[in-house]
């Protein structure tokens, strides 16, 4: 399955729904930008968007909630190992209260993967970060050798179309 992501003003992004009614867009607002995301189709509608392959998925994306995108740059030689390790992950997050969805997005271009998790609220995400499951899932003390750079996190809140 493919996934597509682009930035823009929320007013501009929401107009995509009327232009492409067959596509289920998810709209998000973050501290410095707004985002439109969709998946499941090969139809590319973003001229300046980013394309991904969904490597791992769990849960269904909702129209409401809190989204965390962990951006992880991976060296080319490390991609297979990173993907394999992720597929073998402990699935503690999937059973965490407030968890809605998870996607591991492999970039079509570039080297930055995205681990997208969606929660019913920021509070649920914070509880996950304080949990034993989180500590076990992130137990490594130093970054793996296949990290090309330091990962970074961007958070968003979901925006429903009629909210804008």
Secondary structure, DSSP 8 states (H G I E B T S, - for coil): -EEEEEEE-HHHHHHHHHHSTTS--EEEEESS-EEEEEES------SS-EEEEEEEEEE---SSSEEEEEEEEB-GGGHHHHHHHHHT---GGGGSTTEEEEEEEEESSSSEEEEEEEES-HHHHHHHHTSHHHHHHT--SS--TTBSS--EEEEEEEE-GGG-
